[in-house]
Amino acid sequence: MAKSLLFVANMPKTELITIGKIVAPHGVRGDVRIVPLTDFPDRFYDLNDVFVDDVGELKLESARQHKKFILLKFAKLDSINDIEHLRGKLIKIRREDVVKLPEGRYYIFDIIGLNVFSEDGNLLGTITDVLQPGSNDVYVVKQQDKGELLIPAIKDVVKKIDILGKQMIVKLQEEMD
């Protein structure tokens, strides 16, 4: 039901969304090699600007695929000396620039932080992580004064996700028929 499509760090929704990491310069003309941290690497081709950790907003001149990497060229950074300090920094975009998902699909950063309630209204806890072990995601719910509860992201269990209301309604497995 709620298969997540993007891995990002746990960030409040008002902050920037990480979509890649600069791993090294590429060549001597100012290109950087990016490891995409998104299920939508084609998004780099349509961007005009990005935010880089500790640097701020940078305008993009070009983006192209090279093996498993994306090569980015920033405006006014034209040599290896201009971009060497960017090594290891994260590439981020504004929340409003994320790829729109189909109905019933959610980003991990939208799921983390949701309060989880049973169908009868009992607060079970808050989602602190999303595991991706295989066929479906698993939500890690931190319970009050208890350990963690693992909730499979399947229709039989997850009954409602309300991102704006910051809550999820679930039918616990032991309650299932």
FINU-294600 format. One line per field, with one value per atom (N, C-alpha, C): z, y, x; atom name; residue number from 1; residue in three letters. Coordinates in steps of 0.001 Angstrom, whole numbers, plus 500000, padded with zeros to 6 digits. Example, Ala and Ser with C-alpha at 12.3 -4.5 7.8 and 13.67 -1.06 7.14 Angstrom:
! FINU-294600
z = 507800|507800|507800|507080|507140|507870 $
y = 494310|495500|496700|497750|498940|500030 $
x = 513190|512300|513200|512850|513670|512900 $
atom = N|CA|C|N|CA|C $
nr = 1|1|1|2|2|2 $
rest = ALA|ALA|ALA|SER|SER|SER $
END
This chain:
! FINU-294600
z = 500000|500000|500000|500900|501054|500736|499620|499216|499051|499812|499746|498537|498000|496782|496911|498075|498176|499531|499552|500815|501100|502238|502667|504164|504652|506094|506751|508028|508797|508974|508182|508209|508370|509117|509164|507771|507546|506228|505740|506645|506252|505713|505842|505406|503984|503531|502196|502160|500979|500794|500063|500623|500039|498859|497733|496549|495993|496554|496051|496915|496626|497356|496353|496533|495682|496182|495301|495736|495263|494150|493653|492488|492220|490970|489804|488634|487428|486344|486019|485034|485647|484778|485251|484961|484418|484006|484963|486163|487162|487312|486625|486822|488140|488759|489959|489728|490348|490253|491445|491140|492153|492250|493477|493703|493970|493114|493362|494601|495452|496632|496432|495271|494875|493914|493889|492908|491582|491506|490308|489846|489403|489003|487812|487008|485885|486348|487611|488148|487999|487989|487886|486566|485509|484196|484128|484996|484963|486002|486820|487878|487354|487878|487558|488656|489882|491008|492076|492915|494027|495220|496371|497578|497958|498313|498688|500136|500950|502361|502526|503487|503868|502743|501610|500481|500140|500106|499751|498376|497773|496484|495359|494442|493274|492018|490991|489686|488916|488211|487409|485957|485338|483903|483134|483676|482965|483915|483427|484147|483094|483343|482423|483180|482611|483191|482811|483751|483479|484357|483719|484432|485493|486763|487821|488485|487956|488544|487669|488269|487552|487610|486485|486458|486392|487348|487386|487125|486440|486215|486778|487762|488377|487636|487537|486896|487676|486958|487513|488322|488313|488932|487785|487288|486015|486092|487295|487396|488568|488588|489687|491018|490988|492218|492740|491822|492218|492918|492622|493133|494129|494322|495224|496621|497115|498466|498581|497456|497476|497732|497681|497885|499207|499124|500308|500733|500079|500457|499824|500493|500027|499103|498106|497171|497642|497784|498286|497382|497469|496739|497710|497285|498082|498082|499141|499247|498075|497639|496543|495205|495133|493897|493836|494838|494801|493710|493219|492206|492856|492188|492693|492555|493604|493608|493321|492790|492578|493920|493844|495028|495731|497050|497821|497962|497415|497542|498395|499202|500137|500197|500431|500676|502108|502315|503659|504601|504131|505018|505409|504656|505056|506094|506029|506930|508315|508341|509629|510411|511660|512523|512666|511846|511985|513299|513946|515111|514609|515210|514778|515817|515313|516164|515724|516697|516348|515847|515257|514735|515815|517051|518144|518785|518186|518629|519634|520003|520960|520270|520889|520358|520599|519510|519612|519706|519116|519135|517898|517628|516512|515612|514317|513366|513406|513673|513773|512615|511872|510772|509813|508596|507608|507075|507295|506802|505429|504578|503234|502987|503648|503566|502286|501547|500339|499734|499818|499100|499586|500840|501340|502429|502606|503671|505020|506063|507439|508237|508909|509715|511130|511636|512996|513870|514839|515712|517115|517627|518993|519896|520814|521738|523044|523692|524992|526004|526721|527784|527327|526061|525520|524441|523867|522769|521469|520401|519081|518581|517798|517146|515652|514974|513533|512820|511920|511199|509708|509122|507684|506881|505838|505012|503947|504419|503524|503807|502804|502909|504067|504365|505452|506818|506933|508214|508252|507247|507217|506600|507422|506974|506461|507021|506603|506906|505948|506159|505894|506894|506794|507037|505947|506057|506708|506267|506831|508307|508684|510076|510902|510250|510898|511659|511016|511687|510712|511265|510529|511393|510764|511453|510976|511933|511577|512261|511646|512241|512625|513918|514383|513955|513661|513138|514052|515364|516262|516284|515786|515694|514375|513425|512101|512141|511257|511204|510557 $
y = 498802|500000|501257|501336|502577|502372|501768|501529|502862|503090|504347|504367|505559|505668|506514|506984|507833|507670|507509|507455|508816|509367|510625|510567|511462|511555|512020|511756|512170|513684|514406|515858|516373|517448|518065|518494|518539|518825|520243|521143|522517|522665|521660|521748|521241|521317|520856|519337|518760|517320|516891|515938|515437|514526|514781|513945|513375|513786|513269|513687|513063|513375|513549|514619|514864|513967|513103|512181|512602|513336|513718|514687|515420|516179|515192|515655|514823|515665|515338|516122|517392|518321|519545|520804|520643|521816|522177|521593|521983|521066|519925|518959|518221|517831|516999|515715|514665|513356|513211|512910|512804|511356|510863|509601|509995|509582|509934|509215|509940|509373|509513|509133|509275|508152|507785|506820|507503|508813|509588|510342|509650|510358|511288|511068|511961|513369|513525|514840|515847|515383|516294|517065|516466|517105|518312|518375|519450|520544|520382|521356|522570|523730|524964|525329|524962|525235|524168|524048|523110|523798|523171|523661|522656|523170|522330|522666|521605|521795|522826|523724|524720|525670|525607|526475|527358|526761|527489|527095|527982|527718|527903|526916|526979|526767|527550|527407|526281|525504|524404|524832|524458|524653|523421|522238|521007|519821|518760|517479|516383|515348|514214|512949|511837|510516|510077|509464|508850|507619|506447|505172|505239|504958|504980|506359|507333|508666|509672|510811|511981|512994|513585|514636|515974|516846|518181|519212|520259|521411|522625|523266|524460|525708|526700|527963|528639|529200|529989|529181|527853|526999|526204|526697|526210|525431|525132|524365|523390|522468|521505|522229|523323|524092|524736|525106|525738|524765|523479|522518|521498|521473|520484|520539|521723|521867|521299|520917|520367|518856|518217|516771|516365|515357|514834|515599|516692|517502|516950|517202|516730|517753|517240|518052|517992|519153|519213|520083|519839|520651|521102|522088|522541|521452|521385|520394|520488|521697|521844|521345|521057|520555|519029|518326|516866|516347|515162|514522|514147|514501|514149|512644|512018|510575|510248|509052|508634|508471|508506|508301|506994|507038|505849|505587|506468|506360|507529|507276|508292|508275|509436|509522|509097|508535|508128|509329|510488|511648|512114|511737|512039|511051|509822|508766|508892|509168|509291|510455|510196|511213|511114|510267|510098|509394|509813|509102|507939|506778|505571|505209|505028|504684|503347|502575|501360|501794|500875|501213|501690|501280|501725|503031|503675|504997|505054|503926|503928|504340|505277|505700|504592|504099|503041|503599|504761|505369|506210|506494|507352|506611|506774|506122|506823|506023|506562|506141|505117|504637|503840|503679|502837|501862|500575|499537|499096|498699|498246|496877|495841|494519|493741|494135|493371|493750|492847|493018|494202|494573|495744|496431|497714|498453|497989|498280|497994|499273|499739|500944|500579|501283|501081|502123|501633|502513|502454|503612|503717|503896|502918|502963|503640|504274|504882|503787|503928|503002|501550|501316|499965|499975|498842|498738|499222|498677|499058|498081|498596|497807|497889|496748|496725|496542|497468|497459|497257|496146|495969|496952|497520|498489|497746|497097|496372|496792|496639|497098|496458|495199|494528|495124|495812|496362|497884|498571|500038|500433|500973|501304|502735|503660|505054|505770|506585|507463|508880|509734|511135|511973|512345|513088|514447|515173|516498|516416|515392|515195|514497|514093|513447|512186|511360|510119|508970|507783|506555|505679|505051|504119|502715|501810|500432|499415|498267|497106|496154|496002|495129|493698|492983|491638|490683|490817|489919|490192|491354|491702|491247|490859|490482|489146|489011|487773|486663 $
x = 500821|500000|500861|501792|502528|504005|504274|505664|506363|507427|508148|509061|509274|510048|511293|511620|512785|513412|514728|515432|516026|515680|516262|516457|517255|517453|516160|516033|514864|514915|514135|514135|512720|512546|511225|510803|509493|508954|509270|509665|509959|511377|512196|513577|513740|514966|515300|515383|515165|515134|516405|517121|518363|518062|518757|518557|519860|520988|522250|523422|524570|525801|526933|527687|528853|529977|530481|531534|532915|533008|534333|534195|535264|535309|535363|534963|535048|535706|536935|537663|538216|538597|539243|538431|537218|536428|535299|535307|534332|533134|533112|532025|532228|531123|531186|530406|530875|530235|529292|528018|526965|526493|526353|525642|524190|523260|521857|521329|520636|519976|518472|518027|516635|516282|515039|514561|514242|514460|514170|515425|516469|517694|517492|516460|516188|515826|515444|515079|516204|517454|518592|518583|518033|518030|517105|516119|515126|515370|516393|516640|517402|517048|517773|518756|518411|519290|519114|520118|520090|520743|520613|521254|522336|523490|524615|524977|525155|525525|526626|526466|527475|527882|527185|527512|526318|525137|523934|523434|522678|522061|523075|523106|523976|523149|523418|522753|523415|522605|523127|523259|524365|524561|524140|524484|524161|524137|523501|523461|523453|524226|524236|524598|524197|524465|525875|526583|527888|528006|527819|527806|526720|527053|526036|525912|526617|526641|525886|525602|525125|526270|526601|527610|526893|527209|526626|527703|527304|528174|527450|528086|527516|528000|527118|527477|528601|529558|530659|531673|531549|532559|533182|534316|534833|536134|536611|537850|537754|538674|538719|538945|539701|539942|538661|537747|536485|535539|535663|534677|535248|536536|537144|536522|536205|535634|534213|533607|532242|532221|533368|533459|532791|531886|531215|529966|529671|528506|527228|526101|524803|524153|523451|522664|521216|520579|519208|518345|517042|516066|514977|514217|513075|512000|511251|510182|509206|508895|507925|508473|509762|510362|510450|509924|509972|509038|509334|508496|507161|506075|504742|504546|504045|503827|502370|502110|500721|499990|498689|497836|498239|498345|498682|500171|501001|502454|502944|503967|504444|505960|506535|507962|508255|509424|509828|509814|510284|510310|508914|507886|506506|505991|506470|506005|506649|507952|508645|508059|507723|507140|505633|504976|503535|503209|502127|501608|500767|500950|500257|499190|497974|496843|496267|495758|495015|493635|492904|491574|490622|490851|489983|490463|491464|491874|493001|493572|494686|495980|496699|497992|499003|499601|500595|502004|502238|503559|503782|505051|505448|506418|506257|507163|508512|509556|510911|511803|511390|512217|511346|511825|511163|512209|511959|512852|512374|513306|512955|513602|513067|513689|513403|512379|512068|510738|509773|508514|507678|507784|507066|507892|507623|508289|507768|508540|508140|508362|507308|507389|507824|508840|509322|508628|507842|507059|507643|508074|508577|507373|507200|506070|506482|505528|505770|506103|507192|507594|507669|507805|507920|508984|509191|510151|509557|510074|509603|508549|507635|506603|506875|506874|507104|505777|505460|504191|504482|504010|504220|503355|503912|503196|502388|501312|500414|498977|498116|496722|495964|496250|495539|495872|496991|497433|497263|497776|497703|496367|495500|494152|494025|494806|494703|496010|496437|497590|497123|497299|496910|498159|498840|500090|499853|498825|498553|498171|497413|497023|498084|499178|500322|499930|499085|498693|498477|498587|498350|497448|496462|495565|495930|496122|496506|495615|495534|494870|495995|496183|497276|497043|498092|497993|497249|497470|496744|495244|494833|493415|492814|493656|493171|492462|491444|490669|491462 $
atom = N|CA|C|N|CA|C|N|CA|C|N|CA|C|N|CA|C|N|CA|C|N|CA|C|N|CA|C|N|CA|C|N|CA|C|N|CA|C|N|CA|C|N|CA|C|N|CA|C|N|CA|C|N|CA|C|N|CA|C|N|CA|C|N|CA|C|N|CA|C|N|CA|C|N|CA|C|N|CA|C|N|CA|C|N|CA|C|N|CA|C|N|CA|C|N|CA|C|N|CA|C|N|CA|C|N|CA|C|N|CA|C|N|CA|C|N|CA|C|N|CA|C|N|CA|C|N|CA|C|N|CA|C|N|CA|C|N|CA|C|N|CA|C|N|CA|C|N|CA|C|N|CA|C|N|CA|C|N|CA|C|N|CA|C|N|CA|C|N|CA|C|N|CA|C|N|CA|C|N|CA|C|N|CA|C|N|CA|C|N|CA|C|N|CA|C|N|CA|C|N|CA|C|N|CA|C|N|CA|C|N|CA|C|N|CA|C|N|CA|C|N|CA|C|N|CA|C|N|CA|C|N|CA|C|N|CA|C|N|CA|C|N|CA|C|N|CA|C|N|CA|C|N|CA|C|N|CA|C|N|CA|C|N|CA|C|N|CA|C|N|CA|C|N|CA|C|N|CA|C|N|CA|C|N|CA|C|N|CA|C|N|CA|C|N|CA|C|N|CA|C|N|CA|C|N|CA|C|N|CA|C|N|CA|C|N|CA|C|N|CA|C|N|CA|C|N|CA|C|N|CA|C|N|CA|C|N|CA|C|N|CA|C|N|CA|C|N|CA|C|N|CA|C|N|CA|C|N|CA|C|N|CA|C|N|CA|C|N|CA|C|N|CA|C|N|CA|C|N|CA|C|N|CA|C|N|CA|C|N|CA|C|N|CA|C|N|CA|C|N|CA|C|N|CA|C|N|CA|C|N|CA|C|N|CA|C|N|CA|C|N|CA|C|N|CA|C|N|CA|C|N|CA|C|N|CA|C|N|CA|C|N|CA|C|N|CA|C|N|CA|C|N|CA|C|N|CA|C|N|CA|C|N|CA|C|N|CA|C|N|CA|C|N|CA|C|N|CA|C|N|CA|C|N|CA|C|N|CA|C|N|CA|C|N|CA|C|N|CA|C|N|CA|C|N|CA|C|N|CA|C|N|CA|C|N|CA|C|N|CA|C|N|CA|C|N|CA|C|N|CA|C|N|CA|C|N|CA|C|N|CA|C|N|CA|C|N|CA|C|N|CA|C|N|CA|C|N|CA|C|N|CA|C|N|CA|C|N|CA|C|N|CA|C|N|CA|C|N|CA|C|N|CA|C|N|CA|C|N|CA|C|N|CA|C|N|CA|C|N|CA|C|N|CA|C|N|CA|C|N|CA|C|N|CA|C|N|CA|C $
nr = 1|1|1|2|2|2|3|3|3|4|4|4|5|5|5|6|6|6|7|7|7|8|8|8|9|9|9|10|10|10|11|11|11|12|12|12|13|13|13|14|14|14|15|15|15|16|16|16|17|17|17|18|18|18|19|19|19|20|20|20|21|21|21|22|22|22|23|23|23|24|24|24|25|25|25|26|26|26|27|27|27|28|28|28|29|29|29|30|30|30|31|31|31|32|32|32|33|33|33|34|34|34|35|35|35|36|36|36|37|37|37|38|38|38|39|39|39|40|40|40|41|41|41|42|42|42|43|43|43|44|44|44|45|45|45|46|46|46|47|47|47|48|48|48|49|49|49|50|50|50|51|51|51|52|52|52|53|53|53|54|54|54|55|55|55|56|56|56|57|57|57|58|58|58|59|59|59|60|60|60|61|61|61|62|62|62|63|63|63|64|64|64|65|65|65|66|66|66|67|67|67|68|68|68|69|69|69|70|70|70|71|71|71|72|72|72|73|73|73|74|74|74|75|75|75|76|76|76|77|77|77|78|78|78|79|79|79|80|80|80|81|81|81|82|82|82|83|83|83|84|84|84|85|85|85|86|86|86|87|87|87|88|88|88|89|89|89|90|90|90|91|91|91|92|92|92|93|93|93|94|94|94|95|95|95|96|96|96|97|97|97|98|98|98|99|99|99|100|100|100|101|101|101|102|102|102|103|103|103|104|104|104|105|105|105|106|106|106|107|107|107|108|108|108|109|109|109|110|110|110|111|111|111|112|112|112|113|113|113|114|114|114|115|115|115|116|116|116|117|117|117|118|118|118|119|119|119|120|120|120|121|121|121|122|122|122|123|123|123|124|124|124|125|125|125|126|126|126|127|127|127|128|128|128|129|129|129|130|130|130|131|131|131|132|132|132|133|133|133|134|134|134|135|135|135|136|136|136|137|137|137|138|138|138|139|139|139|140|140|140|141|141|141|142|142|142|143|143|143|144|144|144|145|145|145|146|146|146|147|147|147|148|148|148|149|149|149|150|150|150|151|151|151|152|152|152|153|153|153|154|154|154|155|155|155|156|156|156|157|157|157|158|158|158|159|159|159|160|160|160|161|161|161|162|162|162|163|163|163|164|164|164|165|165|165|166|166|166|167|167|167|168|168|168|169|169|169|170|170|170|171|171|171|172|172|172|173|173|173|174|174|174|175|175|175|176|176|176|177|177|177 $
rest = MET|MET|MET|ALA|ALA|ALA|LYS|LYS|LYS|SER|SER|SER|LEU|LEU|LEU|LEU|LEU|LEU|PHE|PHE|PHE|VAL|VAL|VAL|ALA|ALA|ALA|ASN|ASN|ASN|MET|MET|MET|PRO|PRO|PRO|LYS|LYS|LYS|THR|THR|THR|GLU|GLU|GLU|LEU|LEU|LEU|ILE|ILE|ILE|THR|THR|THR|ILE|ILE|ILE|GLY|GLY|GLY|LYS|LYS|LYS|ILE|ILE|ILE|VAL|VAL|VAL|ALA|ALA|ALA|PRO|PRO|PRO|HIS|HIS|HIS|GLY|GLY|GLY|VAL|VAL|VAL|ARG|ARG|ARG|GLY|GLY|GLY|ASP|ASP|ASP|VAL|VAL|VAL|ARG|ARG|ARG|ILE|ILE|ILE|VAL|VAL|VAL|PRO|PRO|PRO|LEU|LEU|LEU|THR|THR|THR|ASP|ASP|ASP|PHE|PHE|PHE|PRO|PRO|PRO|ASP|ASP|ASP|ARG|ARG|ARG|PHE|PHE|PHE|TYR|TYR|TYR|ASP|ASP|ASP|LEU|LEU|LEU|ASN|ASN|ASN|ASP|ASP|ASP|VAL|VAL|VAL|PHE|PHE|PHE|VAL|VAL|VAL|ASP|ASP|ASP|ASP|ASP|ASP|VAL|VAL|VAL|GLY|GLY|GLY|GLU|GLU|GLU|LEU|LEU|LEU|LYS|LYS|LYS|LEU|LEU|LEU|GLU|GLU|GLU|SER|SER|SER|ALA|ALA|ALA|ARG|ARG|ARG|GLN|GLN|GLN|HIS|HIS|HIS|LYS|LYS|LYS|LYS|LYS|LYS|PHE|PHE|PHE|ILE|ILE|ILE|LEU|LEU|LEU|LEU|LEU|LEU|LYS|LYS|LYS|PHE|PHE|PHE|ALA|ALA|ALA|LYS|LYS|LYS|LEU|LEU|LEU|ASP|ASP|ASP|SER|SER|SER|ILE|ILE|ILE|ASN|ASN|ASN|ASP|ASP|ASP|ILE|ILE|ILE|GLU|GLU|GLU|HIS|HIS|HIS|LEU|LEU|LEU|ARG|ARG|ARG|GLY|GLY|GLY|LYS|LYS|LYS|LEU|LEU|LEU|ILE|ILE|ILE|LYS|LYS|LYS|ILE|ILE|ILE|ARG|ARG|ARG|ARG|ARG|ARG|GLU|GLU|GLU|ASP|ASP|ASP|VAL|VAL|VAL|VAL|VAL|VAL|LYS|LYS|LYS|LEU|LEU|LEU|PRO|PRO|PRO|GLU|GLU|GLU|GLY|GLY|GLY|ARG|ARG|ARG|TYR|TYR|TYR|TYR|TYR|TYR|ILE|ILE|ILE|PHE|PHE|PHE|ASP|ASP|ASP|ILE|ILE|ILE|ILE|ILE|ILE|GLY|GLY|GLY|LEU|LEU|LEU|ASN|ASN|ASN|VAL|VAL|VAL|PHE|PHE|PHE|SER|SER|SER|GLU|GLU|GLU|ASP|ASP|ASP|GLY|GLY|GLY|ASN|ASN|ASN|LEU|LEU|LEU|LEU|LEU|LEU|GLY|GLY|GLY|THR|THR|THR|ILE|ILE|ILE|THR|THR|THR|ASP|ASP|ASP|VAL|VAL|VAL|LEU|LEU|LEU|GLN|GLN|GLN|PRO|PRO|PRO|GLY|GLY|GLY|SER|SER|SER|ASN|ASN|ASN|ASP|ASP|ASP|VAL|VAL|VAL|TYR|TYR|TYR|VAL|VAL|VAL|VAL|VAL|VAL|LYS|LYS|LYS|GLN|GLN|GLN|GLN|GLN|GLN|ASP|ASP|ASP|LYS|LYS|LYS|GLY|GLY|GLY|GLU|GLU|GLU|LEU|LEU|LEU|LEU|LEU|LEU|ILE|ILE|ILE|PRO|PRO|PRO|ALA|ALA|ALA|ILE|ILE|ILE|LYS|LYS|LYS|ASP|ASP|ASP|VAL|VAL|VAL|VAL|VAL|VAL|LYS|LYS|LYS|LYS|LYS|LYS|ILE|ILE|ILE|ASP|ASP|ASP|ILE|ILE|ILE|LEU|LEU|LEU|GLY|GLY|GLY|LYS|LYS|LYS|GLN|GLN|GLN|MET|MET|MET|ILE|ILE|ILE|VAL|VAL|VAL|LYS|LYS|LYS|LEU|LEU|LEU|GLN|GLN|GLN|GLU|GLU|GLU|GLU|GLU|GLU|MET|MET|MET|ASP|ASP|ASP $
END
